[in-house]
Amino acid sequence: MIGNLRHAARFLFLLGAAAFFSPSANAQNLVLAGGSVYKSPDAAPLADAVVVTSDGVITAIGSRSEVHIPKDAQTIDCTGKTVVAGFWNSHVHFTQAAWRNAASAPVAPLEEHMREMLTKWGFTTVWDLGSDPDDSLPLRRRIDAGEVAGPNIRFAGNIFPKGGHPVYLPAEIRLPEAATPEEAAQMARGFMGMGMDGVKLFTGAYMGDKPVVNMDVAIARAAVDVAHAQGKPVFAHPQNRTGLETVIAADVDVLAHTVPGERYSPEQLARFKSQGTALIPTLSLFSRTLGGPALAARLVGSGVDQLKAFSDNGGAVLFGTDVGFTEMYDTSLEYELMHRALSESQVLASLTTNPARYFKAASKGKVEQGFDADLVVLDGDPIADVGNLAKVAYTIRAGHIIYQKP
């Protein structure tokens, strides 16, 4: 998953162009006319609305009688459709063969796989929680330069406990394993120097029929301190109750999964709330298991219970599917499972306002004047039926169409 840190210097030259994506180089006016618009998940829909974008920003929104449509604008007829803010997938991986040699690979196959994996499902911003920077950083550079149609990508570098090479990852992959706090801090500093946007800690590594290898709290805390000093978030992959306790003790920001078979205790929920910990449920990940349907149902059920307890306690829920590690591109099942614990508006918030607020992306997450023109046009109302979140007609990033339904 993670390449050798000694190669970090090769990527420093990539950061200049990728650090600040500016769509103004290809300025255009894009108008969405006639649809129903949810400015935010808890707002009443604005019927027969017009949204005007220019230079990657929403410049006007209102009824047809209120909004002037520029003559030179590209206009999309959204009659009968619903417009919402662009979606975040806060747990993906650019690890598949399609992304190899992304620095020089032809555009067409990259865009084709990007459509199947992400843009077809409305994602305008994603968090990659572990991939080979030899491929993923050049991919981001090409996307931000306008060479490849794709979402805004943020990256987290991974740190594993010593001897904690998960059984589901090929043995030949070299993983960054930290045996001491000093090693963890050095790895975190290396990731920040490469242009990574955060860190992911395997506070518990699944070893199959062997005991889980958990990360020592002091090691986790050392990485967290480095990331937080630079204002970067830390994600964690806990595998059991011990891993959850490490998340709390080390002040990790985001739980990258629910924990199969566990329940959050009242004490854990109280700490999550006081520390502002967020949760990415990834419920559909557990719907397919080698143990068969009965085991899968139990794992999903425990995840739904954790999600409900976490949300009812006031915790921030972020949407994520672990896609790239899995090939479950269709997001319908994740919405269905999340809806067992959350309302339709809460599911929409996990895709839009919650991640924008949590990751301090102040200009994203809402359909309002002055916000980034990251938008999704749906073929149905997601508040009437959560399944409509998967029925994407257009995905728009910074005022540019990056996916259009055939």
LOTIGU-262843 format. One record per residue (C-alpha): residue number from 1; x, y, z. Coordinates in Angstrom, 1 decimal. Example, Ala and Ser with C-alpha at 12.3 -4.5 7.8 and 13.67 -1.06 7.14 Angstrom:
<nodes>
k / x / y / z
1 / 12.3 / -4.5 / 7.8
2 / 13.7 / -1.1 / 7.1
</nodes>
This chain:
<nodes>
k / x / y / z
1 / 0.0 / 0.0 / 0.0
2 / 2.5 / 2.6 / 1.1
3 / 5.7 / 3.0 / -0.8
4 / 9.2 / 3.2 / 0.7
5 / 9.6 / 6.6 / 2.5
6 / 13.1 / 6.9 / 1.2
7 / 11.6 / 7.8 / -2.2
8 / 9.8 / 10.8 / -0.7
9 / 12.0 / 13.4 / -2.3
10 / 10.9 / 12.3 / -5.8
11 / 7.5 / 13.8 / -5.1
12 / 8.3 / 17.2 / -3.7
13 / 8.2 / 18.7 / -7.2
14 / 4.6 / 17.6 / -7.6
15 / 3.3 / 19.7 / -4.7
16 / 3.5 / 23.2 / -6.3
17 / 0.9 / 22.6 / -9.0
18 / -1.3 / 20.3 / -6.9
19 / -1.5 / 22.3 / -3.7
20 / -4.0 / 24.9 / -4.9
21 / -6.4 / 23.7 / -7.6
22 / -7.7 / 26.8 / -9.5
23 / -10.4 / 26.2 / -12.2
24 / -10.0 / 29.8 / -13.4
25 / -7.5 / 28.7 / -16.0
26 / -10.5 / 27.2 / -17.8
27 / -13.1 / 29.8 / -16.7
28 / -16.7 / 29.2 / -17.8
29 / -20.3 / 29.8 / -16.7
30 / -22.3 / 26.7 / -15.9
31 / -26.0 / 27.0 / -15.0
32 / -28.3 / 24.4 / -13.5
33 / -31.8 / 25.4 / -14.3
34 / -35.2 / 24.1 / -13.3
35 / -34.3 / 21.6 / -10.6
36 / -35.2 / 21.3 / -6.9
37 / -32.2 / 22.5 / -4.8
38 / -31.3 / 21.6 / -1.3
39 / -28.9 / 24.3 / -0.1
40 / -28.1 / 22.1 / 2.9
41 / -29.4 / 18.7 / 4.2
42 / -31.7 / 20.3 / 6.7
43 / -33.1 / 23.1 / 4.5
44 / -36.4 / 23.0 / 2.7
45 / -36.0 / 22.4 / -1.0
46 / -36.0 / 25.4 / -3.4
47 / -38.3 / 24.5 / -6.3
48 / -37.7 / 25.4 / -10.0
49 / -34.4 / 26.9 / -9.0
50 / -31.4 / 28.3 / -10.9
51 / -27.8 / 27.9 / -9.8
52 / -25.2 / 29.9 / -11.6
53 / -21.5 / 29.1 / -11.4
54 / -18.5 / 31.0 / -12.7
55 / -14.8 / 30.4 / -12.3
56 / -15.5 / 27.4 / -10.0
57 / -17.7 / 29.3 / -7.6
58 / -21.5 / 29.5 / -7.1
59 / -22.3 / 33.1 / -8.0
60 / -26.1 / 33.1 / -7.8
61 / -29.0 / 30.9 / -6.6
62 / -32.7 / 31.5 / -6.5
63 / -35.9 / 31.1 / -8.5
64 / -36.0 / 31.7 / -12.2
65 / -37.6 / 35.1 / -11.7
66 / -34.8 / 36.2 / -9.4
67 / -31.7 / 34.9 / -11.2
68 / -30.2 / 36.3 / -14.4
69 / -28.7 / 33.6 / -16.6
70 / -25.6 / 34.8 / -18.5
71 / -26.0 / 34.5 / -22.3
72 / -22.7 / 32.7 / -22.7
73 / -23.5 / 30.1 / -20.1
74 / -23.6 / 26.3 / -20.6
75 / -27.0 / 25.4 / -19.2
76 / -28.2 / 22.1 / -17.9
77 / -31.9 / 21.5 / -17.8
78 / -32.5 / 20.0 / -14.3
79 / -36.3 / 19.8 / -14.6
80 / -37.5 / 16.9 / -12.5
81 / -34.1 / 16.5 / -10.9
82 / -32.6 / 17.5 / -7.5
83 / -29.4 / 19.5 / -7.0
84 / -27.2 / 19.0 / -3.8
85 / -23.7 / 19.8 / -2.8
86 / -20.9 / 17.6 / -4.1
87 / -20.3 / 14.4 / -2.2
88 / -17.3 / 13.4 / -0.1
89 / -16.1 / 9.8 / 0.2
90 / -13.9 / 9.9 / 3.3
91 / -12.5 / 6.4 / 2.9
92 / -11.1 / 5.3 / -0.5
93 / -7.9 / 3.7 / -1.8
94 / -6.1 / 4.3 / -5.1
95 / -4.4 / 0.9 / -4.9
96 / -5.9 / -1.0 / -7.9
97 / -3.9 / -1.9 / -11.0
98 / -5.8 / 0.8 / -13.0
99 / -3.8 / 3.5 / -11.1
100 / -0.3 / 2.1 / -11.7
101 / 2.1 / 4.4 / -13.5
102 / -0.5 / 7.1 / -13.2
103 / 2.1 / 9.8 / -14.0
104 / 2.3 / 8.7 / -17.6
105 / -0.7 / 6.4 / -18.2
106 / -3.1 / 7.4 / -21.0
107 / -6.0 / 9.6 / -19.9
108 / -8.8 / 7.5 / -21.2
109 / -8.4 / 4.4 / -19.0
110 / -7.8 / 6.5 / -15.9
111 / -11.0 / 8.5 / -16.5
112 / -12.9 / 5.3 / -17.3
113 / -12.0 / 3.7 / -14.0
114 / -12.5 / 7.0 / -12.1
115 / -16.0 / 7.1 / -13.4
116 / -16.8 / 3.5 / -12.3
117 / -15.2 / 4.0 / -8.9
118 / -16.0 / 7.6 / -7.9
119 / -17.4 / 10.3 / -10.2
120 / -20.4 / 8.2 / -11.3
121 / -21.5 / 8.2 / -7.7
122 / -21.2 / 11.9 / -7.2
123 / -17.9 / 12.2 / -5.4
124 / -16.1 / 15.6 / -5.8
125 / -13.8 / 15.2 / -2.8
126 / -12.3 / 12.0 / -1.5
127 / -9.8 / 10.9 / 1.3
128 / -7.4 / 8.2 / 0.2
129 / -6.5 / 6.4 / 3.4
130 / -3.6 / 4.4 / 2.0
131 / -2.0 / 4.0 / -1.4
132 / 1.4 / 4.0 / -3.2
133 / 2.4 / 7.7 / -3.6
134 / 4.4 / 6.7 / -6.7
135 / 1.0 / 6.5 / -8.4
136 / -1.4 / 8.5 / -6.3
137 / 0.5 / 11.8 / -6.0
138 / 1.0 / 12.0 / -9.8
139 / -2.7 / 11.1 / -10.2
140 / -3.7 / 14.1 / -8.1
141 / -1.3 / 16.4 / -10.0
142 / -2.9 / 15.4 / -13.3
143 / -6.4 / 15.8 / -12.0
144 / -5.7 / 19.2 / -10.5
145 / -4.0 / 20.3 / -13.7
146 / -7.1 / 19.4 / -15.7
147 / -5.5 / 16.5 / -17.6
148 / -7.8 / 13.9 / -16.0
149 / -11.4 / 14.4 / -14.9
150 / -11.7 / 13.4 / -11.2
151 / -12.4 / 14.6 / -7.7
152 / -10.3 / 16.6 / -5.3
153 / -8.0 / 14.0 / -3.5
154 / -6.6 / 14.2 / 0.0
155 / -4.1 / 11.6 / 1.2
156 / -3.3 / 10.0 / 4.5
157 / -0.1 / 8.1 / 5.0
158 / -0.3 / 4.8 / 6.9
159 / 1.5 / 3.6 / 10.0
160 / 1.3 / 0.0 / 11.3
161 / 2.3 / -1.5 / 14.6
162 / 5.5 / -3.6 / 14.6
163 / 4.7 / -7.1 / 13.4
164 / 1.2 / -6.0 / 12.4
165 / 1.1 / -6.8 / 8.7
166 / -2.6 / -7.6 / 8.1
167 / -3.4 / -10.9 / 6.6
168 / -5.5 / -9.3 / 3.8
169 / -2.5 / -7.4 / 2.4
170 / 0.0 / -9.3 / 0.3
171 / 3.1 / -10.3 / 2.2
172 / 5.5 / -8.8 / -0.3
173 / 4.2 / -5.3 / 0.3
174 / 6.6 / -3.3 / 2.5
175 / 4.5 / -1.5 / 5.1
176 / 5.8 / 1.3 / 7.4
177 / 5.8 / -0.4 / 10.8
178 / 6.6 / 1.7 / 13.9
179 / 8.3 / -0.1 / 16.9
180 / 8.9 / 3.1 / 18.9
181 / 7.3 / 6.5 / 19.3
182 / 10.4 / 8.0 / 17.6
183 / 9.9 / 5.9 / 14.5
184 / 6.2 / 6.8 / 14.4
185 / 7.0 / 10.5 / 14.6
186 / 9.6 / 10.2 / 11.9
187 / 7.2 / 8.5 / 9.6
188 / 4.5 / 11.1 / 10.2
189 / 7.0 / 13.9 / 9.5
190 / 7.9 / 12.0 / 6.3
191 / 4.3 / 11.9 / 5.2
192 / 3.8 / 15.6 / 5.8
193 / 7.0 / 16.3 / 3.8
194 / 5.6 / 14.3 / 0.9
195 / 2.5 / 16.4 / 0.7
196 / 0.2 / 14.1 / 2.5
197 / -2.8 / 15.6 / 4.2
198 / -3.1 / 13.4 / 7.2
199 / -2.1 / 10.1 / 8.9
200 / -3.9 / 6.8 / 9.3
201 / -2.9 / 4.5 / 12.2
202 / -3.6 / 0.8 / 12.4
203 / -4.3 / 0.8 / 16.1
204 / -5.3 / -2.8 / 15.5
205 / -4.1 / -5.1 / 12.8
206 / -6.1 / -8.2 / 11.8
207 / -4.0 / -11.3 / 11.7
208 / -6.5 / -14.0 / 10.8
209 / -6.5 / -16.9 / 13.2
210 / -3.7 / -15.2 / 15.3
211 / -4.3 / -12.5 / 17.9
212 / -4.8 / -8.9 / 16.8
213 / -1.6 / -6.9 / 16.9
214 / -2.5 / -3.6 / 18.6
215 / -0.5 / -0.4 / 18.5
216 / 1.0 / 1.0 / 21.7
217 / -0.6 / 4.2 / 22.9
218 / 2.7 / 6.0 / 23.1
219 / 3.5 / 5.2 / 19.4
220 / 0.0 / 6.3 / 18.3
221 / 0.3 / 9.5 / 20.3
222 / 3.7 / 10.4 / 18.8
223 / 2.3 / 10.3 / 15.3
224 / -0.8 / 12.2 / 16.4
225 / 1.3 / 15.0 / 17.9
226 / 3.3 / 15.5 / 14.6
227 / 0.1 / 15.6 / 12.5
228 / -1.8 / 17.9 / 14.9
229 / 1.2 / 20.3 / 15.1
230 / 0.7 / 20.8 / 11.4
231 / -3.1 / 21.0 / 11.6
232 / -3.6 / 17.6 / 9.9
233 / -6.2 / 15.0 / 10.9
234 / -5.4 / 11.5 / 12.1
235 / -7.6 / 8.5 / 11.1
236 / -7.5 / 5.1 / 12.9
237 / -8.3 / 1.5 / 12.0
238 / -9.2 / -0.2 / 15.3
239 / -9.8 / -4.0 / 15.3
240 / -11.0 / -4.5 / 18.8
241 / -11.8 / -2.8 / 22.1
242 / -8.1 / -2.3 / 22.9
243 / -7.6 / -0.5 / 19.5
244 / -10.6 / 1.7 / 20.4
245 / -9.1 / 2.6 / 23.7
246 / -5.9 / 3.6 / 21.9
247 / -7.9 / 5.9 / 19.6
248 / -9.2 / 7.7 / 22.6
249 / -6.0 / 7.8 / 24.6
250 / -4.0 / 9.1 / 21.6
251 / -6.7 / 11.7 / 20.6
252 / -7.2 / 10.4 / 17.1
253 / -9.7 / 12.4 / 15.0
254 / -11.5 / 9.9 / 12.9
255 / -12.5 / 6.2 / 13.3
256 / -12.1 / 4.8 / 9.8
257 / -14.5 / 1.9 / 10.4
258 / -16.9 / 0.5 / 12.9
259 / -15.4 / -2.4 / 14.8
260 / -17.1 / -5.8 / 13.9
261 / -18.7 / -7.4 / 16.9
262 / -18.1 / -4.6 / 19.3
263 / -20.3 / -2.1 / 21.1
264 / -19.3 / 1.4 / 22.2
265 / -19.5 / 1.7 / 25.9
266 / -21.1 / 4.8 / 27.5
267 / -17.6 / 5.9 / 28.6
268 / -16.2 / 5.5 / 25.1
269 / -19.1 / 7.5 / 23.6
270 / -18.6 / 10.2 / 26.2
271 / -14.9 / 10.5 / 25.3
272 / -15.6 / 10.4 / 21.5
273 / -18.0 / 13.3 / 22.0
274 / -15.7 / 15.4 / 24.3
275 / -12.7 / 14.9 / 22.0
276 / -14.7 / 15.5 / 18.8
277 / -14.0 / 12.1 / 17.2
278 / -15.8 / 11.4 / 13.9
279 / -16.9 / 8.0 / 12.5
280 / -16.8 / 6.5 / 9.0
281 / -19.1 / 3.4 / 9.3
282 / -18.1 / 1.5 / 6.1
283 / -21.1 / -0.8 / 6.8
284 / -21.2 / -2.4 / 3.3
285 / -17.6 / -3.6 / 3.8
286 / -18.9 / -6.1 / 6.3
287 / -21.8 / -7.3 / 4.2
288 / -19.5 / -9.7 / 2.3
289 / -17.5 / -12.1 / 4.4
290 / -15.9 / -15.5 / 4.0
291 / -18.0 / -16.6 / 7.0
292 / -21.2 / -16.6 / 5.0
293 / -24.5 / -14.6 / 5.1
294 / -25.3 / -15.3 / 8.8
295 / -22.0 / -13.9 / 10.0
296 / -22.2 / -11.0 / 7.6
297 / -25.6 / -10.1 / 8.9
298 / -24.3 / -10.1 / 12.5
299 / -21.3 / -7.9 / 11.6
300 / -23.5 / -5.4 / 9.7
301 / -26.0 / -5.4 / 12.6
302 / -23.3 / -4.6 / 15.1
303 / -22.0 / -1.8 / 12.8
304 / -25.5 / -0.4 / 12.5
305 / -25.9 / -0.4 / 16.3
306 / -22.5 / 1.4 / 16.7
307 / -23.5 / 4.0 / 14.1
308 / -26.8 / 4.7 / 15.8
309 / -25.2 / 4.9 / 19.2
310 / -22.5 / 7.2 / 17.9
311 / -24.9 / 9.5 / 16.0
312 / -27.5 / 9.6 / 18.8
313 / -24.6 / 10.7 / 21.1
314 / -24.0 / 13.7 / 18.8
315 / -20.9 / 12.4 / 17.0
316 / -20.0 / 13.5 / 13.5
317 / -20.7 / 10.8 / 10.9
318 / -18.7 / 10.8 / 7.6
319 / -19.6 / 8.8 / 4.6
320 / -17.0 / 6.3 / 3.3
321 / -16.9 / 2.9 / 1.6
322 / -13.3 / 1.7 / 1.5
323 / -13.7 / 1.5 / -2.2
324 / -10.5 / 0.6 / -4.0
325 / -9.8 / -2.0 / -1.3
326 / -13.3 / -3.4 / -2.2
327 / -14.8 / -3.3 / -5.7
328 / -18.3 / -2.4 / -4.5
329 / -18.5 / 0.8 / -6.5
330 / -22.3 / 1.1 / -6.3
331 / -23.1 / 3.1 / -3.2
332 / -26.7 / 2.0 / -2.9
333 / -26.1 / -0.6 / -0.2
334 / -24.1 / 1.7 / 2.0
335 / -27.0 / 4.2 / 1.9
336 / -29.5 / 1.5 / 2.7
337 / -27.5 / 0.3 / 5.7
338 / -26.8 / 3.7 / 7.0
339 / -30.5 / 4.6 / 6.8
340 / -31.2 / 1.8 / 9.3
341 / -29.6 / 4.1 / 11.9
342 / -29.8 / 7.6 / 10.3
343 / -32.5 / 9.8 / 8.7
344 / -32.3 / 10.7 / 5.0
345 / -31.0 / 14.2 / 5.9
346 / -28.4 / 12.7 / 8.2
347 / -27.1 / 10.5 / 5.4
348 / -26.9 / 13.5 / 3.1
349 / -25.1 / 15.4 / 5.8
350 / -22.5 / 12.7 / 6.1
351 / -21.7 / 13.3 / 2.4
352 / -21.7 / 17.1 / 2.4
353 / -21.9 / 19.4 / 5.4
354 / -20.3 / 17.0 / 8.0
355 / -17.0 / 16.4 / 6.1
356 / -16.8 / 20.0 / 5.0
357 / -17.1 / 21.2 / 8.5
358 / -15.0 / 18.5 / 10.1
359 / -12.1 / 18.9 / 7.6
360 / -12.4 / 22.7 / 7.7
361 / -13.3 / 23.1 / 4.1
362 / -15.3 / 26.3 / 4.7
363 / -16.3 / 26.8 / 1.0
364 / -17.7 / 23.3 / 0.4
365 / -20.7 / 21.3 / 1.5
366 / -23.5 / 23.7 / 0.7
367 / -25.3 / 25.0 / -2.4
368 / -24.9 / 28.7 / -1.5
369 / -23.5 / 31.8 / -3.2
370 / -19.8 / 32.1 / -2.7
371 / -19.3 / 28.3 / -2.1
372 / -17.3 / 26.1 / -4.4
373 / -19.3 / 24.9 / -7.4
374 / -19.0 / 21.3 / -6.3
375 / -22.5 / 19.9 / -7.1
376 / -24.4 / 16.7 / -7.8
377 / -27.5 / 16.5 / -9.9
378 / -29.7 / 13.6 / -8.9
379 / -32.6 / 11.8 / -10.7
380 / -34.7 / 11.8 / -7.6
381 / -35.2 / 13.5 / -4.2
382 / -32.8 / 12.0 / -1.6
383 / -34.9 / 13.2 / 1.3
384 / -37.9 / 11.3 / -0.1
385 / -35.9 / 8.2 / -0.7
386 / -32.3 / 7.8 / 0.4
387 / -31.7 / 5.4 / -2.5
388 / -31.9 / 8.4 / -4.8
389 / -28.4 / 9.5 / -3.6
390 / -27.0 / 6.8 / -5.9
391 / -29.0 / 8.0 / -8.9
392 / -26.4 / 10.5 / -10.2
393 / -27.1 / 12.4 / -13.5
394 / -24.2 / 14.9 / -13.3
395 / -21.2 / 15.3 / -11.0
396 / -19.7 / 18.8 / -11.1
397 / -16.4 / 19.8 / -9.6
398 / -15.4 / 23.5 / -9.4
399 / -18.0 / 24.3 / -12.1
400 / -16.7 / 21.6 / -14.5
401 / -18.7 / 18.4 / -15.4
402 / -16.6 / 15.4 / -14.4
403 / -19.4 / 12.9 / -14.9
404 / -22.5 / 12.9 / -17.1
405 / -25.0 / 10.0 / -17.1
406 / -25.1 / 8.5 / -20.6
</nodes>
